[in-house]
Amino acid sequence: MNVDVTVIGAGPSGLIASRCLIDNGYRVNIIEEHKTVGKPVACSGLIGSDFFSHFRKFDVKDSIKNRIDGAIVYLGNDSFELGRKGVSFVVDREAFDQCLSRGLDISLSEKFLSFERKEDSIITKTSKRKITSDILIGADGPLSKIRAQDFDFNLRYFKGYQVRVKADLSLENFVEVHIQRPFFNWIIPEGDGIFRIGTVSDSSESLYRFLKKKKIKEKPIEVQAGIIPVGKGEIYKDKVFLLGDAACHVKPLSGGGVYYGALASECLVESIVLGNYTEYQKKCNELIGKEISRGLLFRKIYENLSDDEIRAIFDFIKSKKHILDKSGSFDEHYKTIISLTKDPKIIRLLPFIIKSFFRS
Ligand SMILES: Cc1cc2nc3c(=O)[nH]c(=O)nc-3n(C[C@H](O)[C@H](O)[C@H](O)COP(=O)(O)OP(=O)(O)OC[C@H]3O[C@@H](n4cnc5c(N)ncnc54)[C@H](O)[C@@H]3O)c2cc1C
C-alpha cells in the first residue's frame, strides 16, 4: 500500500496532525493498536482554556464535563486558593479523542512493529501488512516504539495512577492540588458528584493512602494508570518524525501533554507543507521548547529541595498569590514562575534554589 504519510497512534496528537494533513491534501494512513479510539483512558482530562480557543476548528465541546475556576493548593494541611474563571475544562478523554477522530479513516487493532528507510520511502511493518509512505509520524505515545528504534533521547518515565469515584466532597469548580513529590496529588471534580483522584508515584499504594487521608471510602467506578514521559531529544530524523508524548511534548512540572502535543502537531504539519522538514524541530523549540527546557530545570530543583525549603517556597507563593491570580498560566509554568521573580523578596529563596540545583 502506498500513501503520503503513515501516522502511528490515534491519540490527540496523531489525530490532530492527521486531520490537518488531510485538509492540506495529503493521503494519510492512521494506524492504532487498540480496537477503539480513546481507550483505555490514562488521563485526568484537565485541559487549559487555551486549547479550546486555539483549536476551535476541532469541535470537542461534546466531551466537556465541567468548567474549572481555580485551584486550592495544599502543603500538608496548609493551603491557599488561586482563582480564575474558566481557566481549564474537564473532558471525558475517550469522548475527546472520539471527537478528534470524526471523519478520519483509522486502521484499528493494527500494531506498528518496525520501520526501515528504503531509497526515498519509509517501509512500515505492522501486525497486518507493510505500508510504503514518504513520511512516517510516530505519535505512538509515551513508550513510543519509533523513538526506541531510531532516536536519541534523554528521558525519565513517571507512573500516574487515578481513580474515578463518587464522593461527598464540597468541590464543584475548583481542583485540589496536594504537593507531593515527584509531582502532586490531585482531586478534579468531573461533575455529577464524581471526582478524579490521582497521584504520580512508583506504586498505586500512595494513591490509596491519599484516598484514606481524604476519608474517601467509596469503591472506585474506574481505576486508571499510565506513563508520563519527561525529557528531551531529537524529534526528526530523515523523514521520520516524533510527536506528542512520543516526543516528550509534555509539561515537565505537571505531566500534561494534550495541549503541547496539539501545538507540536501544527508545527509538524506546517513544516511538511513547506517541504522543509528540519523546520519542525525549530518551530517546536520556538513554541514549546523553552517551556520544556526550563520546566526540566525547575523539576530538578523541585525534586531536590528539602521539606523545609519546600515549606519556605510554599509560604512565599502563598503570600504572593495575587501575582499568580493575575499572571499565572495553566500551560506556561516557566512564565508563571518568572512572574513571581518580580517580587524582590524572592531573593530570600535564592540560596535554597541554588543549593537544590547543585544537589541535583
Ligand atoms: C495519569 C495521567 C494523567 C494525565 N492527565 C493529563 C491531563 O489532565 N491533561 C493533559 O493535558 N495531559 C494529561 N496526561 C498526559 C496525556 O494523557 C498525554 O500527554 C496525551 O495523551 C498525549 O497524547 P498523544 O496523542 O501524544 O499520545 P497518546 O494519547 O498516548 O496516544 C498514543 C496512541 O498510540 C497508540 N499506539 C501506541 N503504540 C502503538 C503501536 N505500536 N502501534 C499502533 N498504535 C500504537 C496508543 O494506543 C494510543 O492510542 C496525563 C497522563 C497520565 C498518565
The ligand as a MOL file (V3000), in Angstrom:
LIG
                    3D

  0  0  0     0  0            999 V3000
M  V30 BEGIN CTAB
M  V30 COUNTS 53 58 0 0 0
M  V30 BEGIN ATOM
M  V30 1 C -2.3790 9.6120 34.9650 0
M  V30 2 C -2.2300 10.6290 33.8430 0
M  V30 3 C -2.9600 11.7950 33.8900 0
M  V30 4 C -2.8310 12.7380 32.8620 0
M  V30 5 N -3.5940 13.8650 32.9200 0
M  V30 6 C -3.4870 14.7970 31.9500 0
M  V30 7 C -4.2840 15.9760 31.9700 0
M  V30 8 O -5.1050 16.1660 32.8860 0
M  V30 9 N -4.1410 16.8720 30.9610 0
M  V30 10 C -3.2460 16.6790 29.9330 0
M  V30 11 O -3.1270 17.5490 29.0460 0
M  V30 12 N -2.4990 15.5630 29.8840 0
M  V30 13 C -2.5980 14.6220 30.8450 0
M  V30 14 N -1.8500 13.4810 30.7760 0
M  V30 15 C -0.9600 13.2880 29.6200 0
M  V30 16 C -1.7890 12.9670 28.3710 0
M  V30 17 O -2.5890 11.8500 28.6120 0
M  V30 18 C -0.8500 12.7350 27.1980 0
M  V30 19 O 0.0780 13.7990 27.1310 0
M  V30 20 C -1.6120 12.6530 25.8760 0
M  V30 21 O -2.4660 11.5580 25.8550 0
M  V30 22 C -0.6100 12.5550 24.7230 0
M  V30 23 O -1.2910 12.3560 23.5090 0
M  V30 24 P -0.5650 11.5670 22.3200 0
M  V30 25 O -1.5320 11.5290 21.2100 0
M  V30 26 O 0.7820 12.1340 22.1040 0
M  V30 27 O -0.3090 10.1070 22.9280 0
M  V30 28 P -1.3790 9.0290 23.4120 0
M  V30 29 O -2.6180 9.6770 23.8880 0
M  V30 30 O -0.6370 8.1280 24.3420 0
M  V30 31 O -1.7380 8.2350 22.0850 0
M  V30 32 C -0.8380 7.3490 21.5030 0
M  V30 33 C -1.6240 6.3270 20.7080 0
M  V30 34 O -0.7210 5.4570 20.0440 0
M  V30 35 C -1.1870 4.1390 20.1380 0
M  V30 36 N -0.0470 3.2320 19.9980 0
M  V30 37 C 0.9990 3.0820 20.8460 0
M  V30 38 N 1.8660 2.1590 20.3940 0
M  V30 39 C 1.3510 1.7200 19.2200 0
M  V30 40 C 1.7790 0.7380 18.2590 0
M  V30 41 N 2.9200 0.0500 18.4320 0
M  V30 42 N 1.0200 0.5220 17.1690 0
M  V30 43 C -0.1430 1.2320 16.9790 0
M  V30 44 N -0.6000 2.1500 17.8560 0
M  V30 45 C 0.1360 2.3960 18.9640 0
M  V30 46 C -1.8380 4.0900 21.5180 0
M  V30 47 O -2.7520 3.0220 21.6150 0
M  V30 48 C -2.5020 5.4510 21.6060 0
M  V30 49 O -3.8110 5.4410 21.1160 0
M  V30 50 C -1.9510 12.5100 31.7920 0
M  V30 51 C -1.2080 11.3200 31.7380 0
M  V30 52 C -1.3440 10.3830 32.7510 0
M  V30 53 C -0.5450 9.1140 32.7050 0
M  V30 END ATOM
M  V30 BEGIN BOND
M  V30 1 1 1 2
M  V30 2 1 2 3
M  V30 3 2 2 52
M  V30 4 2 3 4
M  V30 5 1 4 5
M  V30 6 1 4 50
M  V30 7 2 5 6
M  V30 8 1 6 7
M  V30 9 1 6 13
M  V30 10 2 7 8
M  V30 11 1 7 9
M  V30 12 1 9 10
M  V30 13 2 10 11
M  V30 14 1 10 12
M  V30 15 2 12 13
M  V30 16 1 13 14
M  V30 17 1 14 15
M  V30 18 1 14 50
M  V30 19 1 15 16
M  V30 20 1 16 17
M  V30 21 1 16 18
M  V30 22 1 18 19
M  V30 23 1 18 20
M  V30 24 1 20 21
M  V30 25 1 20 22
M  V30 26 1 22 23
M  V30 27 1 23 24
M  V30 28 2 24 25
M  V30 29 1 24 26
M  V30 30 1 24 27
M  V30 31 1 27 28
M  V30 32 2 28 29
M  V30 33 1 28 30
M  V30 34 1 28 31
M  V30 35 1 31 32
M  V30 36 1 32 33
M  V30 37 1 33 34
M  V30 38 1 33 48
M  V30 39 1 34 35
M  V30 40 1 35 36
M  V30 41 1 35 46
M  V30 42 1 36 37
M  V30 43 1 36 45
M  V30 44 2 37 38
M  V30 45 1 38 39
M  V30 46 1 39 40
M  V30 47 2 39 45
M  V30 48 1 40 41
M  V30 49 2 40 42
M  V30 50 1 42 43
M  V30 51 2 43 44
M  V30 52 1 44 45
M  V30 53 1 46 47
M  V30 54 1 46 48
M  V30 55 1 48 49
M  V30 56 2 50 51
M  V30 57 1 51 52
M  V30 58 1 52 53
M  V30 END BOND
M  V30 END CTAB
M  END
